[in-house]
């Protein structure tokens, strides 16, 4: 048995409201919640700081940055994963769906994508079993439709692999995220240094792959997601017709719809709308698509994802709370809403009987400053 941890004189971020109170953790779980500013003997005095459920990250590419910190520099795998885990914990994230690409493009391409998801997943799961992580890790398989190997790579996963999300990623240029093909060219030139001839050849290869294998890959990804027991996600839906296809597949999450039209159609279909927290923090999309704040203003934003900047998750949620004049609502986009959408019923809210996953933060000049993070009642 471990001693109780009591966090007192905090501004508790509860479902639908914030109020001063204290919270007791026992054996890794929330045991009790009380109102008021009293600080019992032995309790931690939070001094009026916010105390919220630990943040839940549904789509982050952050691990890739630790695996390849510089162009053509591969970092040792286990230290890279540990650094990723520690960084997320430091920002208040206590549950992460590590986004791993499945589906490769041949190495003969000028912009190749090699296979890596199965080996990396095995490493993550082995480290989890050894108890070396600070926070809780699940898998998010990003199924690349423009790929020659998607079906065989998905077949390597089983229901024992903690795959919580399978997303349908169609990055063919000229539609969805890269409707403006010049934005795609800027991205590819920046990442791979392609000249015009190489870029044109690469785009032609993608169009050919999509024409030959796209429909079959998409159907297979949907079937494999259901076999794995994962929540299905669409990616970069742009039109109501695309949302209708997603709904027909049984999609529950709409990742980064690029237009108000798509967000409205997703909401009407009962699909939770995810937007990037960097979009909120920066004030707009780096790809020229709809601004997250515009969707928030119309009540069409349900969940935030840090995507490529882990610290943006807490910052973006607080900014939404300030925009809406409701901090509990803002924080719900990174706690209860993603928990509900992914079927994690044991976390995402401050309530007795749920996991002791918590983040304490304060506001300085309107910006959140994390003070401490607890995962299963242990400060991490």
Short mmCIF file of the C-alpha atoms (twelve columns), coordinates in Angstrom:
data_MODEL
# 
_entry.id   MODEL 
# 
loop_
_atom_site.group_PDB 
_atom_site.id 
_atom_site.type_symbol 
_atom_site.label_atom_id 
_atom_site.label_alt_id 
_atom_site.label_comp_id 
_atom_site.label_asym_id 
_atom_site.label_seq_id 
_atom_site.Cartn_x 
_atom_site.Cartn_y 
_atom_site.Cartn_z 
_atom_site.pdbx_PDB_model_num 
ATOM 1   C CA . UNK A 1   0.000   0.000  0.000   1 
ATOM 2   C CA . UNK A 2   1.194   3.520  -0.756  1 
ATOM 3   C CA . UNK A 3   0.437   6.703  1.126   1 
ATOM 4   C CA . UNK A 4   -2.379  8.854  -0.165  1 
ATOM 5   C CA . UNK A 5   -1.421  11.911 -2.183  1 
ATOM 6   C CA . UNK A 6   -3.614  14.929 -1.468  1 
ATOM 7   C CA . UNK A 7   -3.507  17.929 -3.802  1 
ATOM 8   C CA . UNK A 8   -5.304  20.829 -2.135  1 
ATOM 9   C CA . UNK A 9   -6.210  24.460 -2.778  1 
ATOM 10  C CA . UNK A 10  -6.364  23.843 -6.519  1 
ATOM 11  C CA . UNK A 11  -8.704  25.069 -9.231  1 
ATOM 12  C CA . UNK A 12  -10.137 21.709 -10.269 1 
ATOM 13  C CA . UNK A 13  -11.026 21.310 -13.955 1 
ATOM 14  C CA . UNK A 14  -14.123 19.138 -13.645 1 
ATOM 15  C CA . UNK A 15  -16.585 18.030 -16.337 1 
ATOM 16  C CA . UNK A 16  -18.415 21.218 -17.254 1 
ATOM 17  C CA . UNK A 17  -16.973 23.506 -14.580 1 
ATOM 18  C CA . UNK A 18  -13.919 24.674 -12.674 1 
ATOM 19  C CA . UNK A 19  -14.042 25.181 -8.926  1 
ATOM 20  C CA . UNK A 20  -11.648 25.324 -5.966  1 
ATOM 21  C CA . UNK A 21  -11.087 22.044 -4.231  1 
ATOM 22  C CA . UNK A 22  -8.810  19.170 -3.328  1 
ATOM 23  C CA . UNK A 23  -8.220  15.743 -4.774  1 
ATOM 24  C CA . UNK A 24  -7.008  12.551 -3.114  1 
ATOM 25  C CA . UNK A 25  -5.082  9.824  -4.973  1 
ATOM 26  C CA . UNK A 26  -4.848  6.323  -3.538  1 
ATOM 27  C CA . UNK A 27  -3.142  3.342  -5.194  1 
ATOM 28  C CA . UNK A 28  -2.885  5.174  -8.495  1 
ATOM 29  C CA . UNK A 29  -6.565  6.099  -8.669  1 
ATOM 30  C CA . UNK A 30  -8.610  9.153  -7.784  1 
ATOM 31  C CA . UNK A 31  -10.155 8.304  -4.430  1 
ATOM 32  C CA . UNK A 32  -12.026 11.487 -3.487  1 
ATOM 33  C CA . UNK A 33  -12.727 15.066 -4.534  1 
ATOM 34  C CA . UNK A 34  -13.734 17.825 -2.113  1 
ATOM 35  C CA . UNK A 35  -14.632 21.479 -2.612  1 
ATOM 36  C CA . UNK A 36  -12.978 24.414 -0.884  1 
ATOM 37  C CA . UNK A 37  -9.563  25.953 -0.348  1 
ATOM 38  C CA . UNK A 38  -8.601  24.140 2.856   1 
ATOM 39  C CA . UNK A 39  -5.165  22.500 2.955   1 
ATOM 40  C CA . UNK A 40  -5.228  19.396 5.195   1 
ATOM 41  C CA . UNK A 41  -2.105  18.325 7.073   1 
ATOM 42  C CA . UNK A 42  0.308   16.557 4.743   1 
ATOM 43  C CA . UNK A 43  -1.377  17.814 1.577   1 
ATOM 44  C CA . UNK A 44  0.358   19.578 -1.299  1 
ATOM 45  C CA . UNK A 45  -0.770  23.207 -1.404  1 
ATOM 46  C CA . UNK A 46  -1.344  23.978 -5.078  1 
ATOM 47  C CA . UNK A 47  -1.737  27.686 -4.371  1 
ATOM 48  C CA . UNK A 48  -4.729  28.095 -6.641  1 
ATOM 49  C CA . UNK A 49  -3.088  26.454 -9.672  1 
ATOM 50  C CA . UNK A 50  -5.291  24.569 -12.119 1 
ATOM 51  C CA . UNK A 51  -5.485  20.789 -11.653 1 
ATOM 52  C CA . UNK A 52  -6.778  19.014 -14.742 1 
ATOM 53  C CA . UNK A 53  -6.965  15.441 -16.001 1 
ATOM 54  C CA . UNK A 54  -3.778  14.309 -17.730 1 
ATOM 55  C CA . UNK A 55  -3.834  15.284 -21.394 1 
ATOM 56  C CA . UNK A 56  -4.595  12.680 -24.081 1 
ATOM 57  C CA . UNK A 57  -2.681  12.981 -27.373 1 
ATOM 58  C CA . UNK A 58  -4.317  11.175 -30.305 1 
ATOM 59  C CA . UNK A 59  -1.938  12.035 -33.170 1 
ATOM 60  C CA . UNK A 60  1.671   13.091 -32.757 1 
ATOM 61  C CA . UNK A 61  4.645   12.837 -35.099 1 
ATOM 62  C CA . UNK A 62  6.960   13.846 -32.251 1 
ATOM 63  C CA . UNK A 63  8.656   10.443 -32.012 1 
ATOM 64  C CA . UNK A 64  9.931   10.774 -35.581 1 
ATOM 65  C CA . UNK A 65  11.737  13.988 -34.619 1 
ATOM 66  C CA . UNK A 66  13.603  12.155 -31.856 1 
ATOM 67  C CA . UNK A 67  14.410  9.243  -34.176 1 
ATOM 68  C CA . UNK A 68  15.857  11.592 -36.782 1 
ATOM 69  C CA . UNK A 69  17.000  14.790 -35.032 1 
ATOM 70  C CA . UNK A 70  18.910  16.008 -38.110 1 
ATOM 71  C CA . UNK A 71  18.725  15.173 -41.823 1 
ATOM 72  C CA . UNK A 72  20.498  11.849 -42.441 1 
ATOM 73  C CA . UNK A 73  21.066  11.377 -38.677 1 
ATOM 74  C CA . UNK A 74  19.436  8.270  -37.177 1 
ATOM 75  C CA . UNK A 75  19.302  8.297  -33.365 1 
ATOM 76  C CA . UNK A 76  19.442  5.023  -31.371 1 
ATOM 77  C CA . UNK A 77  15.881  3.776  -31.092 1 
ATOM 78  C CA . UNK A 78  15.422  3.184  -27.371 1 
ATOM 79  C CA . UNK A 79  16.930  6.538  -26.279 1 
ATOM 80  C CA . UNK A 80  14.768  8.258  -28.911 1 
ATOM 81  C CA . UNK A 81  11.584  6.647  -27.545 1 
ATOM 82  C CA . UNK A 82  12.538  7.490  -23.961 1 
ATOM 83  C CA . UNK A 83  13.203  11.124 -24.887 1 
ATOM 84  C CA . UNK A 84  9.817   11.303 -26.609 1 
ATOM 85  C CA . UNK A 85  8.095   9.807  -23.552 1 
ATOM 86  C CA . UNK A 86  9.836   12.234 -21.185 1 
ATOM 87  C CA . UNK A 87  9.041   15.271 -23.345 1 
ATOM 88  C CA . UNK A 88  5.343   14.439 -23.432 1 
ATOM 89  C CA . UNK A 89  5.225   13.934 -19.659 1 
ATOM 90  C CA . UNK A 90  6.823   17.346 -19.156 1 
ATOM 91  C CA . UNK A 91  3.969   19.015 -21.067 1 
ATOM 92  C CA . UNK A 92  1.157   17.358 -19.111 1 
ATOM 93  C CA . UNK A 93  0.418   14.543 -21.575 1 
ATOM 94  C CA . UNK A 94  -0.253  11.246 -19.761 1 
ATOM 95  C CA . UNK A 95  -1.688  9.169  -22.618 1 
ATOM 96  C CA . UNK A 96  -0.349  9.134  -26.163 1 
ATOM 97  C CA . UNK A 97  -1.347  7.388  -29.366 1 
ATOM 98  C CA . UNK A 98  2.034   7.232  -31.115 1 
ATOM 99  C CA . UNK A 99  1.357   7.876  -34.803 1 
ATOM 100 C CA . UNK A 100 3.322   5.436  -36.982 1 
ATOM 101 C CA . UNK A 101 3.081   5.266  -40.763 1 
ATOM 102 C CA . UNK A 102 2.154   1.958  -42.358 1 
ATOM 103 C CA . UNK A 103 2.576   1.684  -46.109 1 
ATOM 104 C CA . UNK A 104 5.810   2.255  -48.006 1 
ATOM 105 C CA . UNK A 105 6.983   3.672  -51.314 1 
ATOM 106 C CA . UNK A 106 9.812   1.832  -53.130 1 
ATOM 107 C CA . UNK A 107 13.323  2.966  -52.298 1 
ATOM 108 C CA . UNK A 108 13.943  3.707  -55.975 1 
ATOM 109 C CA . UNK A 109 11.770  6.797  -55.606 1 
ATOM 110 C CA . UNK A 110 13.474  10.173 -55.156 1 
ATOM 111 C CA . UNK A 111 11.315  10.596 -52.014 1 
ATOM 112 C CA . UNK A 112 11.125  7.073  -50.584 1 
ATOM 113 C CA . UNK A 113 9.243   6.006  -47.490 1 
ATOM 114 C CA . UNK A 114 10.727  2.882  -45.964 1 
ATOM 115 C CA . UNK A 115 8.952   0.335  -43.801 1 
ATOM 116 C CA . UNK A 116 9.417   0.845  -40.061 1 
ATOM 117 C CA . UNK A 117 6.114   0.594  -38.136 1 
ATOM 118 C CA . UNK A 118 6.186   -3.061 -37.070 1 
ATOM 119 C CA . UNK A 119 9.717   -2.966 -35.679 1 
ATOM 120 C CA . UNK A 120 9.144   0.345  -33.909 1 
ATOM 121 C CA . UNK A 121 5.830   -0.846 -32.462 1 
ATOM 122 C CA . UNK A 122 7.489   -3.956 -31.078 1 
ATOM 123 C CA . UNK A 123 10.146  -1.811 -29.409 1 
ATOM 124 C CA . UNK A 124 7.534   0.509  -27.864 1 
ATOM 125 C CA . UNK A 125 5.485   -2.398 -26.536 1 
ATOM 126 C CA . UNK A 126 8.553   -4.184 -25.137 1 
ATOM 127 C CA . UNK A 127 9.612   -1.024 -23.316 1 
ATOM 128 C CA . UNK A 128 6.112   -0.613 -21.952 1 
ATOM 129 C CA . UNK A 129 6.186   -4.171 -20.630 1 
ATOM 130 C CA . UNK A 130 9.501   -3.420 -18.894 1 
ATOM 131 C CA . UNK A 131 7.872   -0.487 -17.113 1 
ATOM 132 C CA . UNK A 132 10.304  2.174  -18.303 1 
ATOM 133 C CA . UNK A 133 7.740   4.708  -19.533 1 
ATOM 134 C CA . UNK A 134 6.479   7.673  -17.569 1 
ATOM 135 C CA . UNK A 135 3.119   7.742  -19.378 1 
ATOM 136 C CA . UNK A 136 0.669   5.413  -21.146 1 
ATOM 137 C CA . UNK A 137 1.393   4.508  -24.785 1 
ATOM 138 C CA . UNK A 138 -1.009  3.214  -27.440 1 
ATOM 139 C CA . UNK A 139 -0.483  2.922  -31.206 1 
ATOM 140 C CA . UNK A 140 -2.008  4.979  -33.976 1 
ATOM 141 C CA . UNK A 141 -1.414  3.414  -37.391 1 
ATOM 142 C CA . UNK A 142 -1.413  5.993  -40.186 1 
ATOM 143 C CA . UNK A 143 -2.454  3.956  -43.216 1 
ATOM 144 C CA . UNK A 144 -0.954  5.558  -46.329 1 
ATOM 145 C CA . UNK A 145 -3.302  4.885  -49.240 1 
ATOM 146 C CA . UNK A 146 -0.636  5.761  -51.860 1 
ATOM 147 C CA . UNK A 147 1.525   2.746  -51.070 1 
ATOM 148 C CA . UNK A 148 2.543   -0.585 -52.540 1 
ATOM 149 C CA . UNK A 149 2.934   -2.340 -49.179 1 
ATOM 150 C CA . UNK A 150 0.054   -1.105 -47.014 1 
ATOM 151 C CA . UNK A 151 -1.943  -4.332 -46.912 1 
ATOM 152 C CA . UNK A 152 0.984   -6.564 -46.009 1 
ATOM 153 C CA . UNK A 153 2.227   -4.125 -43.359 1 
ATOM 154 C CA . UNK A 154 -1.180  -3.913 -41.680 1 
ATOM 155 C CA . UNK A 155 -1.392  -7.707 -41.621 1 
ATOM 156 C CA . UNK A 156 1.645   -7.774 -39.305 1 
ATOM 157 C CA . UNK A 157 -0.400  -6.283 -36.441 1 
ATOM 158 C CA . UNK A 158 -2.765  -8.102 -34.110 1 
ATOM 159 C CA . UNK A 159 -5.397  -7.260 -31.531 1 
ATOM 160 C CA . UNK A 160 -2.702  -7.620 -28.837 1 
ATOM 161 C CA . UNK A 161 -0.722  -4.622 -30.136 1 
ATOM 162 C CA . UNK A 162 -2.646  -1.801 -28.372 1 
ATOM 163 C CA . UNK A 163 -3.646  -0.263 -31.709 1 
ATOM 164 C CA . UNK A 164 -6.193  2.342  -30.662 1 
ATOM 165 C CA . UNK A 165 -6.573  4.291  -33.910 1 
ATOM 166 C CA . UNK A 166 -6.205  3.507  -37.616 1 
ATOM 167 C CA . UNK A 167 -6.390  6.596  -39.829 1 
ATOM 168 C CA . UNK A 168 -6.930  6.684  -43.580 1 
ATOM 169 C CA . UNK A 169 -4.204  8.945  -44.990 1 
ATOM 170 C CA . UNK A 170 -4.614  9.951  -48.632 1 
ATOM 171 C CA . UNK A 171 -1.771  12.370 -49.384 1 
ATOM 172 C CA . UNK A 172 -2.177  12.378 -53.161 1 
ATOM 173 C CA . UNK A 173 -1.273  15.907 -54.323 1 
ATOM 174 C CA . UNK A 174 -3.985  18.198 -55.617 1 
ATOM 175 C CA . UNK A 175 -6.641  17.310 -53.045 1 
ATOM 176 C CA . UNK A 176 -7.319  17.307 -49.297 1 
ATOM 177 C CA . UNK A 177 -4.418  18.831 -47.350 1 
ATOM 178 C CA . UNK A 178 -2.533  19.745 -50.501 1 
ATOM 179 C CA . UNK A 179 -5.292  21.054 -52.745 1 
ATOM 180 C CA . UNK A 180 -2.825  23.817 -53.566 1 
ATOM 181 C CA . UNK A 181 -0.104  21.712 -55.169 1 
ATOM 182 C CA . UNK A 182 2.424   24.520 -54.748 1 
ATOM 183 C CA . UNK A 183 2.148   23.983 -50.967 1 
ATOM 184 C CA . UNK A 184 2.985   20.322 -51.515 1 
ATOM 185 C CA . UNK A 185 5.946   21.263 -53.688 1 
ATOM 186 C CA . UNK A 186 7.231   23.620 -50.997 1 
ATOM 187 C CA . UNK A 187 6.957   20.792 -48.465 1 
ATOM 188 C CA . UNK A 188 8.725   18.205 -50.634 1 
ATOM 189 C CA . UNK A 189 11.477  20.571 -51.740 1 
ATOM 190 C CA . UNK A 190 12.102  21.522 -48.130 1 
ATOM 191 C CA . UNK A 191 12.171  17.900 -46.951 1 
ATOM 192 C CA . UNK A 192 13.968  16.185 -49.839 1 
ATOM 193 C CA . UNK A 193 15.516  18.956 -51.937 1 
ATOM 194 C CA . UNK A 194 13.700  17.874 -55.108 1 
ATOM 195 C CA . UNK A 195 14.245  19.844 -58.295 1 
ATOM 196 C CA . UNK A 196 11.316  20.471 -60.657 1 
ATOM 197 C CA . UNK A 197 11.905  17.353 -62.753 1 
ATOM 198 C CA . UNK A 198 12.214  15.145 -59.676 1 
ATOM 199 C CA . UNK A 199 9.106   16.672 -58.119 1 
ATOM 200 C CA . UNK A 200 7.061   16.132 -61.289 1 
ATOM 201 C CA . UNK A 201 8.224   12.511 -61.475 1 
ATOM 202 C CA . UNK A 202 7.350   11.947 -57.816 1 
ATOM 203 C CA . UNK A 203 3.846   13.346 -58.277 1 
ATOM 204 C CA . UNK A 204 3.363   11.125 -61.327 1 
ATOM 205 C CA . UNK A 205 4.376   8.079  -59.277 1 
ATOM 206 C CA . UNK A 206 1.820   8.948  -56.595 1 
ATOM 207 C CA . UNK A 207 -0.979  9.385  -59.137 1 
ATOM 208 C CA . UNK A 208 -0.100  6.002  -60.638 1 
ATOM 209 C CA . UNK A 209 -0.087  4.295  -57.225 1 
ATOM 210 C CA . UNK A 210 -3.405  5.857  -56.330 1 
ATOM 211 C CA . UNK A 211 -5.035  4.788  -59.586 1 
ATOM 212 C CA . UNK A 212 -3.798  1.192  -59.304 1 
ATOM 213 C CA . UNK A 213 -4.073  0.515  -55.573 1 
ATOM 214 C CA . UNK A 214 -5.935  3.357  -53.848 1 
ATOM 215 C CA . UNK A 215 -9.430  1.847  -53.658 1 
ATOM 216 C CA . UNK A 216 -8.170  -1.564 -52.575 1 
ATOM 217 C CA . UNK A 217 -5.850  -0.068 -49.981 1 
ATOM 218 C CA . UNK A 218 -8.613  2.054  -48.499 1 
ATOM 219 C CA . UNK A 219 -10.998 -0.896 -48.206 1 
ATOM 220 C CA . UNK A 220 -8.270  -3.024 -46.651 1 
ATOM 221 C CA . UNK A 221 -7.341  -0.336 -44.119 1 
ATOM 222 C CA . UNK A 222 -10.966 -0.063 -43.006 1 
ATOM 223 C CA . UNK A 223 -11.246 -3.836 -42.622 1 
ATOM 224 C CA . UNK A 224 -7.932  -4.098 -40.778 1 
ATOM 225 C CA . UNK A 225 -8.861  -1.278 -38.420 1 
ATOM 226 C CA . UNK A 226 -12.012 -3.131 -37.458 1 
ATOM 227 C CA . UNK A 227 -10.073 -6.394 -37.034 1 
ATOM 228 C CA . UNK A 228 -7.684  -4.636 -34.653 1 
ATOM 229 C CA . UNK A 229 -10.539 -3.137 -32.633 1 
ATOM 230 C CA . UNK A 230 -9.312  0.386  -33.372 1 
ATOM 231 C CA . UNK A 231 -11.237 3.615  -33.785 1 
ATOM 232 C CA . UNK A 232 -11.215 4.623  -37.451 1 
ATOM 233 C CA . UNK A 233 -10.162 8.135  -38.426 1 
ATOM 234 C CA . UNK A 234 -10.355 10.039 -41.689 1 
ATOM 235 C CA . UNK A 235 -7.673  12.555 -42.574 1 
ATOM 236 C CA . UNK A 236 -7.984  15.942 -44.262 1 
ATOM 237 C CA . UNK A 237 -11.558 15.510 -45.489 1 
ATOM 238 C CA . UNK A 238 -12.407 18.536 -47.614 1 
ATOM 239 C CA . UNK A 239 -15.909 18.027 -49.027 1 
ATOM 240 C CA . UNK A 240 -19.238 16.748 -47.745 1 
ATOM 241 C CA . UNK A 241 -18.941 13.865 -50.229 1 
ATOM 242 C CA . UNK A 242 -15.631 12.788 -48.700 1 
ATOM 243 C CA . UNK A 243 -17.180 12.939 -45.227 1 
ATOM 244 C CA . UNK A 244 -20.063 10.771 -46.450 1 
ATOM 245 C CA . UNK A 245 -17.544 8.142  -47.574 1 
ATOM 246 C CA . UNK A 246 -15.818 8.340  -44.204 1 
ATOM 247 C CA . UNK A 247 -19.114 7.923  -42.370 1 
ATOM 248 C CA . UNK A 248 -19.865 4.889  -44.512 1 
ATOM 249 C CA . UNK A 249 -16.599 3.341  -43.388 1 
ATOM 250 C CA . UNK A 250 -17.598 3.775  -39.741 1 
ATOM 251 C CA . UNK A 251 -15.098 6.583  -39.086 1 
ATOM 252 C CA . UNK A 252 -15.377 8.089  -35.577 1 
ATOM 253 C CA . UNK A 253 -12.667 10.745 -35.804 1 
ATOM 254 C CA . UNK A 254 -12.143 13.424 -38.464 1 
ATOM 255 C CA . UNK A 255 -8.516  14.479 -38.328 1 
ATOM 256 C CA . UNK A 256 -7.872  18.013 -39.527 1 
ATOM 257 C CA . UNK A 257 -10.778 18.655 -41.921 1 
ATOM 258 C CA . UNK A 258 -9.574  21.350 -44.277 1 
ATOM 259 C CA . UNK A 259 -12.840 23.278 -44.730 1 
ATOM 260 C CA . UNK A 260 -15.829 24.468 -42.721 1 
ATOM 261 C CA . UNK A 261 -17.987 22.374 -45.077 1 
ATOM 262 C CA . UNK A 262 -16.203 19.178 -44.079 1 
ATOM 263 C CA . UNK A 263 -16.320 20.033 -40.370 1 
ATOM 264 C CA . UNK A 264 -20.061 20.696 -40.543 1 
ATOM 265 C CA . UNK A 265 -20.666 17.462 -42.407 1 
ATOM 266 C CA . UNK A 266 -18.575 15.544 -39.863 1 
ATOM 267 C CA . UNK A 267 -20.549 17.002 -36.971 1 
ATOM 268 C CA . UNK A 268 -23.822 16.117 -38.713 1 
ATOM 269 C CA . UNK A 269 -22.564 12.533 -39.165 1 
ATOM 270 C CA . UNK A 270 -21.609 12.209 -35.492 1 
ATOM 271 C CA . UNK A 271 -17.877 12.206 -36.254 1 
ATOM 272 C CA . UNK A 272 -15.653 14.038 -33.739 1 
ATOM 273 C CA . UNK A 273 -13.662 16.874 -35.320 1 
ATOM 274 C CA . UNK A 274 -9.938  17.003 -34.504 1 
ATOM 275 C CA . UNK A 275 -7.852  20.076 -35.242 1 
ATOM 276 C CA . UNK A 276 -4.184  20.769 -34.705 1 
ATOM 277 C CA . UNK A 277 -3.212  22.665 -31.577 1 
ATOM 278 C CA . UNK A 278 -0.390  24.352 -33.556 1 
ATOM 279 C CA . UNK A 279 -3.115  25.745 -35.819 1 
ATOM 280 C CA . UNK A 280 -4.717  27.317 -32.727 1 
ATOM 281 C CA . UNK A 281 -1.454  28.654 -31.316 1 
ATOM 282 C CA . UNK A 282 -0.151  30.022 -34.640 1 
ATOM 283 C CA . UNK A 283 -3.515  31.496 -35.590 1 
ATOM 284 C CA . UNK A 284 -3.929  29.465 -38.771 1 
ATOM 285 C CA . UNK A 285 -2.997  26.441 -40.880 1 
ATOM 286 C CA . UNK A 286 0.526   26.158 -42.274 1 
ATOM 287 C CA . UNK A 287 -1.021  24.526 -45.385 1 
ATOM 288 C CA . UNK A 288 -3.480  27.337 -46.052 1 
ATOM 289 C CA . UNK A 289 -6.540  25.374 -44.894 1 
ATOM 290 C CA . UNK A 290 -9.286  26.416 -42.466 1 
ATOM 291 C CA . UNK A 291 -8.186  27.982 -39.186 1 
ATOM 292 C CA . UNK A 292 -8.984  25.965 -36.068 1 
ATOM 293 C CA . UNK A 293 -10.185 29.128 -34.310 1 
ATOM 294 C CA . UNK A 294 -12.802 29.612 -37.040 1 
ATOM 295 C CA . UNK A 295 -14.174 26.128 -36.417 1 
ATOM 296 C CA . UNK A 296 -14.058 26.734 -32.661 1 
ATOM 297 C CA . UNK A 297 -16.024 29.951 -33.148 1 
ATOM 298 C CA . UNK A 298 -18.745 27.978 -34.926 1 
ATOM 299 C CA . UNK A 299 -18.781 25.234 -32.299 1 
ATOM 300 C CA . UNK A 300 -17.310 22.692 -34.720 1 
ATOM 301 C CA . UNK A 301 -14.154 21.682 -32.854 1 
ATOM 302 C CA . UNK A 302 -14.183 18.696 -30.483 1 
ATOM 303 C CA . UNK A 303 -10.582 17.512 -29.988 1 
ATOM 304 C CA . UNK A 304 -7.104  18.993 -30.277 1 
ATOM 305 C CA . UNK A 305 -3.939  17.157 -31.305 1 
ATOM 306 C CA . UNK A 306 -0.436  18.519 -30.774 1 
ATOM 307 C CA . UNK A 307 0.575   16.994 -34.149 1 
ATOM 308 C CA . UNK A 308 4.212   18.147 -34.272 1 
ATOM 309 C CA . UNK A 309 4.623   20.366 -31.128 1 
ATOM 310 C CA . UNK A 310 3.793   18.532 -27.862 1 
ATOM 311 C CA . UNK A 311 3.621   21.683 -25.741 1 
ATOM 312 C CA . UNK A 312 0.968   23.109 -28.063 1 
ATOM 313 C CA . UNK A 313 -1.634  20.688 -26.652 1 
ATOM 314 C CA . UNK A 314 -1.942  22.428 -23.283 1 
ATOM 315 C CA . UNK A 315 -1.418  25.882 -24.797 1 
ATOM 316 C CA . UNK A 316 -4.074  25.334 -27.460 1 
ATOM 317 C CA . UNK A 317 -6.613  23.978 -24.979 1 
ATOM 318 C CA . UNK A 318 -6.124  26.977 -22.689 1 
ATOM 319 C CA . UNK A 319 -6.477  29.347 -25.655 1 
ATOM 320 C CA . UNK A 320 -9.757  27.656 -26.572 1 
ATOM 321 C CA . UNK A 321 -10.893 28.015 -22.971 1 
ATOM 322 C CA . UNK A 322 -10.121 31.725 -23.174 1 
ATOM 323 C CA . UNK A 323 -11.855 32.030 -26.564 1 
ATOM 324 C CA . UNK A 324 -14.982 30.284 -25.289 1 
ATOM 325 C CA . UNK A 325 -14.855 31.903 -21.838 1 
ATOM 326 C CA . UNK A 326 -14.995 28.386 -20.389 1 
ATOM 327 C CA . UNK A 327 -11.754 26.751 -19.252 1 
ATOM 328 C CA . UNK A 328 -13.442 23.413 -18.554 1 
ATOM 329 C CA . UNK A 329 -14.703 23.285 -22.134 1 
ATOM 330 C CA . UNK A 330 -11.290 24.189 -23.515 1 
ATOM 331 C CA . UNK A 331 -9.541  21.476 -21.488 1 
ATOM 332 C CA . UNK A 332 -12.191 18.908 -22.464 1 
ATOM 333 C CA . UNK A 333 -10.779 18.973 -26.026 1 
ATOM 334 C CA . UNK A 334 -7.595  17.324 -24.736 1 
ATOM 335 C CA . UNK A 335 -9.049  15.176 -21.936 1 
ATOM 336 C CA . UNK A 336 -12.605 13.841 -21.853 1 
ATOM 337 C CA . UNK A 337 -13.365 14.257 -25.573 1 
ATOM 338 C CA . UNK A 338 -10.390 12.214 -26.863 1 
ATOM 339 C CA . UNK A 339 -10.929 9.644  -24.096 1 
ATOM 340 C CA . UNK A 340 -14.548 9.194  -25.132 1 
ATOM 341 C CA . UNK A 341 -13.756 9.053  -28.867 1 
ATOM 342 C CA . UNK A 342 -11.123 6.328  -28.398 1 
ATOM 343 C CA . UNK A 343 -13.027 4.256  -25.848 1 
ATOM 344 C CA . UNK A 344 -10.755 5.007  -22.868 1 
ATOM 345 C CA . UNK A 345 -13.327 4.992  -20.083 1 
ATOM 346 C CA . UNK A 346 -10.800 4.934  -17.218 1 
ATOM 347 C CA . UNK A 347 -9.312  8.425  -17.771 1 
ATOM 348 C CA . UNK A 348 -9.932  11.908 -19.128 1 
ATOM 349 C CA . UNK A 349 -12.000 13.237 -16.206 1 
ATOM 350 C CA . UNK A 350 -11.459 14.115 -12.567 1 
ATOM 351 C CA . UNK A 351 -13.786 11.646 -10.878 1 
ATOM 352 C CA . UNK A 352 -13.429 9.023  -8.133  1 
ATOM 353 C CA . UNK A 353 -12.524 5.614  -9.520  1 
ATOM 354 C CA . UNK A 354 -10.633 6.913  -12.550 1 
ATOM 355 C CA . UNK A 355 -6.867  6.867  -13.089 1 
ATOM 356 C CA . UNK A 356 -4.758  9.322  -11.159 1 
ATOM 357 C CA . UNK A 357 -3.526  10.991 -14.360 1 
ATOM 358 C CA . UNK A 358 -3.207  14.707 -13.672 1 
ATOM 359 C CA . UNK A 359 -1.512  17.900 -14.763 1 
ATOM 360 C CA . UNK A 360 -1.046  20.936 -12.547 1 
ATOM 361 C CA . UNK A 361 -0.472  24.238 -14.311 1 
ATOM 362 C CA . UNK A 362 -0.753  27.956 -13.733 1 
ATOM 363 C CA . UNK A 363 -1.276  30.887 -16.067 1 
ATOM 364 C CA . UNK A 364 1.491   33.469 -16.494 1 
ATOM 365 C CA . UNK A 365 0.574   36.407 -18.730 1 
ATOM 366 C CA . UNK A 366 -2.279  34.244 -20.014 1 
ATOM 367 C CA . UNK A 367 -0.041  31.335 -21.004 1 
ATOM 368 C CA . UNK A 368 -0.082  27.941 -19.272 1 
ATOM 369 C CA . UNK A 369 3.034   26.893 -17.375 1 
ATOM 370 C CA . UNK A 370 3.084   23.193 -16.405 1 
ATOM 371 C CA . UNK A 371 4.091   22.634 -12.787 1 
ATOM 372 C CA . UNK A 372 3.759   18.856 -12.354 1 
ATOM 373 C CA . UNK A 373 2.373   15.750 -14.039 1 
ATOM 374 C CA . UNK A 374 1.122   12.557 -12.382 1 
ATOM 375 C CA . UNK A 375 0.571   9.236  -14.171 1 
ATOM 376 C CA . UNK A 376 -1.328  6.612  -12.154 1 
ATOM 377 C CA . UNK A 377 -0.721  8.723  -9.103  1 
ATOM 378 C CA . UNK A 378 3.059   8.866  -9.544  1 
ATOM 379 C CA . UNK A 379 4.653   12.222 -10.226 1 
ATOM 380 C CA . UNK A 380 6.539   11.869 -13.497 1 
# 
